[in-house]
């Protein structure tokens, strides 16, 4: 029997495409970090935060916006590249940990799909 979809539902699951977008943004972050490209890395982190916003809470968003503000202040004060790069790396790591915390990177060990490998 064919399933009926409500007006707010879709027959298509956007999850794979959505995760591919996040993966591409993470790749840009990594390349920008390797090249020490502050502007591109900062832009990619903004995009990553926007992509994660579907899963983040208001307090998490506020904390992340504060980190962006802190980085922009360092850039505007013409601080050393080292301090800006360190802050970018800290934010990058925070967002990556948030991806894991929200269950978007690796499945939980409690996930039934892991049952086969548990001994």
C-alpha atoms as an extended CHARMM CRD file, in Angstrom:
* protein
*
       119  EXT
         1         1  UNK       CA              0.0000000000        0.0000000000        0.0000000000  PROA      1               0.0000000000
         2         2  UNK       CA              1.3350000000        3.4380000000       -0.9170000000  PROA      2               0.0000000000
         3         3  UNK       CA              2.1000000000        5.8010000000        1.9530000000  PROA      3               0.0000000000
         4         4  UNK       CA              0.3190000000        9.1570000000        2.0440000000  PROA      4               0.0000000000
         5         5  UNK       CA              2.4110000000       12.1800000000        2.9490000000  PROA      5               0.0000000000
         6         6  UNK       CA              1.0790000000       15.1950000000        4.8070000000  PROA      6               0.0000000000
         7         7  UNK       CA              1.6010000000       18.7220000000        3.5130000000  PROA      7               0.0000000000
         8         8  UNK       CA              4.6370000000       19.2500000000        5.7510000000  PROA      8               0.0000000000
         9         9  UNK       CA              6.2890000000       15.9290000000        4.8320000000  PROA      9               0.0000000000
        10        10  UNK       CA              8.3240000000       14.8400000000        1.8760000000  PROA      10              0.0000000000
        11        11  UNK       CA              8.6920000000       11.4670000000        0.2080000000  PROA      11              0.0000000000
        12        12  UNK       CA             12.3990000000       12.2360000000       -0.0850000000  PROA      12              0.0000000000
        13        13  UNK       CA             14.9370000000       12.1830000000        2.7080000000  PROA      13              0.0000000000
        14        14  UNK       CA             17.4020000000       15.0630000000        2.5110000000  PROA      14              0.0000000000
        15        15  UNK       CA             19.6910000000       13.5910000000        5.1800000000  PROA      15              0.0000000000
        16        16  UNK       CA             22.3590000000       12.2010000000        2.8450000000  PROA      16              0.0000000000
        17        17  UNK       CA             22.5900000000       15.3850000000        0.7800000000  PROA      17              0.0000000000
        18        18  UNK       CA             22.6300000000       17.4570000000        3.9710000000  PROA      18              0.0000000000
        19        19  UNK       CA             25.4840000000       15.4150000000        5.4520000000  PROA      19              0.0000000000
        20        20  UNK       CA             27.3790000000       15.6810000000        2.1450000000  PROA      20              0.0000000000
        21        21  UNK       CA             27.1120000000       19.4780000000        2.3760000000  PROA      21              0.0000000000
        22        22  UNK       CA             28.4790000000       19.3880000000        5.9120000000  PROA      22              0.0000000000
        23        23  UNK       CA             31.2770000000       17.0570000000        4.7780000000  PROA      23              0.0000000000
        24        24  UNK       CA             32.2150000000       19.4590000000        1.9740000000  PROA      24              0.0000000000
        25        25  UNK       CA             32.2570000000       22.3880000000        4.3900000000  PROA      25              0.0000000000
        26        26  UNK       CA             34.4620000000       20.4270000000        6.7950000000  PROA      26              0.0000000000
        27        27  UNK       CA             36.8210000000       19.6960000000        3.8960000000  PROA      27              0.0000000000
        28        28  UNK       CA             37.0270000000       23.4100000000        3.1030000000  PROA      28              0.0000000000
        29        29  UNK       CA             37.7580000000       24.0980000000        6.7870000000  PROA      29              0.0000000000
        30        30  UNK       CA             40.5800000000       21.5550000000        6.7470000000  PROA      30              0.0000000000
        31        31  UNK       CA             42.1400000000       22.9050000000        3.5500000000  PROA      31              0.0000000000
        32        32  UNK       CA             41.8390000000       26.4840000000        4.8090000000  PROA      32              0.0000000000
        33        33  UNK       CA             43.5260000000       25.4840000000        8.0710000000  PROA      33              0.0000000000
        34        34  UNK       CA             46.3620000000       23.7610000000        6.1990000000  PROA      34              0.0000000000
        35        35  UNK       CA             46.8320000000       26.8620000000        4.0220000000  PROA      35              0.0000000000
        36        36  UNK       CA             46.4120000000       29.2130000000        7.0120000000  PROA      36              0.0000000000
        37        37  UNK       CA             43.7690000000       31.0560000000        5.0050000000  PROA      37              0.0000000000
        38        38  UNK       CA             42.0300000000       32.9920000000        7.7820000000  PROA      38              0.0000000000
        39        39  UNK       CA             39.2880000000       34.5750000000        5.6600000000  PROA      39              0.0000000000
        40        40  UNK       CA             38.2350000000       31.3950000000        3.9140000000  PROA      40              0.0000000000
        41        41  UNK       CA             38.4120000000       29.3640000000        7.1310000000  PROA      41              0.0000000000
        42        42  UNK       CA             36.2540000000       31.9000000000        8.9720000000  PROA      42              0.0000000000
        43        43  UNK       CA             33.7170000000       31.9300000000        6.1260000000  PROA      43              0.0000000000
        44        44  UNK       CA             33.5870000000       28.1200000000        6.0850000000  PROA      44              0.0000000000
        45        45  UNK       CA             33.0450000000       28.0380000000        9.8640000000  PROA      45              0.0000000000
        46        46  UNK       CA             30.1300000000       30.4730000000        9.4520000000  PROA      46              0.0000000000
        47        47  UNK       CA             28.6220000000       28.1710000000        6.8250000000  PROA      47              0.0000000000
        48        48  UNK       CA             29.2050000000       25.1430000000        9.0480000000  PROA      48              0.0000000000
        49        49  UNK       CA             27.4420000000       26.8580000000       11.9410000000  PROA      49              0.0000000000
        50        50  UNK       CA             24.5150000000       27.7050000000        9.6750000000  PROA      50              0.0000000000
        51        51  UNK       CA             24.3180000000       24.0890000000        8.5000000000  PROA      51              0.0000000000
        52        52  UNK       CA             24.3740000000       22.8560000000       12.1080000000  PROA      52              0.0000000000
        53        53  UNK       CA             21.7660000000       25.3630000000       13.2440000000  PROA      53              0.0000000000
        54        54  UNK       CA             19.0000000000       22.8300000000       12.6420000000  PROA      54              0.0000000000
        55        55  UNK       CA             20.4020000000       20.8240000000       15.5480000000  PROA      55              0.0000000000
        56        56  UNK       CA             21.8120000000       23.4970000000       17.8720000000  PROA      56              0.0000000000
        57        57  UNK       CA             20.0560000000       25.1240000000       20.8020000000  PROA      57              0.0000000000
        58        58  UNK       CA             19.8030000000       28.8650000000       21.4520000000  PROA      58              0.0000000000
        59        59  UNK       CA             22.4640000000       28.7690000000       24.2160000000  PROA      59              0.0000000000
        60        60  UNK       CA             24.8280000000       26.8350000000       21.9150000000  PROA      60              0.0000000000
        61        61  UNK       CA             24.2500000000       29.3730000000       19.1340000000  PROA      61              0.0000000000
        62        62  UNK       CA             24.8700000000       32.2730000000       21.5050000000  PROA      62              0.0000000000
        63        63  UNK       CA             28.1760000000       30.7450000000       22.6210000000  PROA      63              0.0000000000
        64        64  UNK       CA             29.2510000000       30.1620000000       19.0210000000  PROA      64              0.0000000000
        65        65  UNK       CA             28.2960000000       33.7200000000       18.0050000000  PROA      65              0.0000000000
        66        66  UNK       CA             30.4400000000       35.0000000000       20.8860000000  PROA      66              0.0000000000
        67        67  UNK       CA             33.3900000000       32.9850000000       19.5480000000  PROA      67              0.0000000000
        68        68  UNK       CA             32.8810000000       34.5160000000       16.0930000000  PROA      68              0.0000000000
        69        69  UNK       CA             32.7310000000       37.9740000000       17.6360000000  PROA      69              0.0000000000
        70        70  UNK       CA             35.9620000000       37.3140000000       19.5450000000  PROA      70              0.0000000000
        71        71  UNK       CA             37.7130000000       36.1710000000       16.3570000000  PROA      71              0.0000000000
        72        72  UNK       CA             36.4650000000       39.2120000000       14.4070000000  PROA      72              0.0000000000
        73        73  UNK       CA             37.7160000000       41.5070000000       17.1820000000  PROA      73              0.0000000000
        74        74  UNK       CA             41.1660000000       39.9030000000       16.9810000000  PROA      74              0.0000000000
        75        75  UNK       CA             41.2220000000       40.3360000000       13.2130000000  PROA      75              0.0000000000
        76        76  UNK       CA             40.0570000000       43.9780000000       13.4600000000  PROA      76              0.0000000000
        77        77  UNK       CA             42.6980000000       44.7320000000       16.1030000000  PROA      77              0.0000000000
        78        78  UNK       CA             45.2780000000       43.2960000000       13.7150000000  PROA      78              0.0000000000
        79        79  UNK       CA             46.3920000000       40.6990000000       16.2340000000  PROA      79              0.0000000000
        80        80  UNK       CA             49.0670000000       38.1950000000       15.3030000000  PROA      80              0.0000000000
        81        81  UNK       CA             48.1300000000       35.4330000000       12.9060000000  PROA      81              0.0000000000
        82        82  UNK       CA             48.9930000000       32.9160000000       15.6030000000  PROA      82              0.0000000000
        83        83  UNK       CA             46.3080000000       34.1410000000       18.0030000000  PROA      83              0.0000000000
        84        84  UNK       CA             43.6820000000       34.3210000000       15.2420000000  PROA      84              0.0000000000
        85        85  UNK       CA             44.6110000000       30.8600000000       13.9430000000  PROA      85              0.0000000000
        86        86  UNK       CA             44.4390000000       29.4450000000       17.4750000000  PROA      86              0.0000000000
        87        87  UNK       CA             40.9450000000       30.8760000000       18.0010000000  PROA      87              0.0000000000
        88        88  UNK       CA             39.8290000000       29.5630000000       14.6120000000  PROA      88              0.0000000000
        89        89  UNK       CA             41.1570000000       26.1170000000       15.4940000000  PROA      89              0.0000000000
        90        90  UNK       CA             39.3350000000       26.1940000000       18.8480000000  PROA      90              0.0000000000
        91        91  UNK       CA             36.0380000000       27.1040000000       17.1520000000  PROA      91              0.0000000000
        92        92  UNK       CA             36.5890000000       24.5030000000       14.4300000000  PROA      92              0.0000000000
        93        93  UNK       CA             37.1630000000       21.8260000000       17.0750000000  PROA      93              0.0000000000
        94        94  UNK       CA             34.1090000000       22.9690000000       19.0300000000  PROA      94              0.0000000000
        95        95  UNK       CA             31.8620000000       22.7180000000       15.9620000000  PROA      95              0.0000000000
        96        96  UNK       CA             33.2630000000       19.2800000000       15.0620000000  PROA      96              0.0000000000
        97        97  UNK       CA             32.6060000000       18.0600000000       18.6100000000  PROA      97              0.0000000000
        98        98  UNK       CA             29.0960000000       19.4850000000       18.3510000000  PROA      98              0.0000000000
        99        99  UNK       CA             28.5610000000       17.4760000000       15.1550000000  PROA      99              0.0000000000
       100       100  UNK       CA             29.5150000000       14.3410000000       17.0700000000  PROA      100             0.0000000000
       101       101  UNK       CA             27.4560000000       15.2930000000       20.1330000000  PROA      101             0.0000000000
       102       102  UNK       CA             24.3910000000       15.7540000000       17.9390000000  PROA      102             0.0000000000
       103       103  UNK       CA             24.8990000000       12.2780000000       16.4460000000  PROA      103             0.0000000000
       104       104  UNK       CA             25.7440000000       13.5090000000       12.9760000000  PROA      104             0.0000000000
       105       105  UNK       CA             29.2630000000       12.0820000000       12.6460000000  PROA      105             0.0000000000
       106       106  UNK       CA             29.4380000000        8.5940000000       14.1040000000  PROA      106             0.0000000000
       107       107  UNK       CA             26.6170000000        6.4440000000       15.4140000000  PROA      107             0.0000000000
       108       108  UNK       CA             26.3060000000        5.9510000000       19.1440000000  PROA      108             0.0000000000
       109       109  UNK       CA             27.7150000000        2.7320000000       20.5950000000  PROA      109             0.0000000000
       110       110  UNK       CA             24.1500000000        2.0940000000       21.8340000000  PROA      110             0.0000000000
       111       111  UNK       CA             22.8900000000        2.1800000000       18.2550000000  PROA      111             0.0000000000
       112       112  UNK       CA             21.4920000000       -1.2720000000       17.3080000000  PROA      112             0.0000000000
       113       113  UNK       CA             23.6250000000       -1.2530000000       14.1500000000  PROA      113             0.0000000000
       114       114  UNK       CA             26.6630000000       -1.7610000000       16.4130000000  PROA      114             0.0000000000
       115       115  UNK       CA             25.1570000000       -4.9500000000       17.9270000000  PROA      115             0.0000000000
       116       116  UNK       CA             26.8150000000       -7.1760000000       15.3310000000  PROA      116             0.0000000000
       117       117  UNK       CA             30.2790000000       -5.9630000000       16.3070000000  PROA      117             0.0000000000
       118       118  UNK       CA             29.6770000000       -6.1990000000       20.0780000000  PROA      118             0.0000000000
       119       119  UNK       CA             31.0790000000       -9.3630000000       21.6040000000  PROA      119             0.0000000000
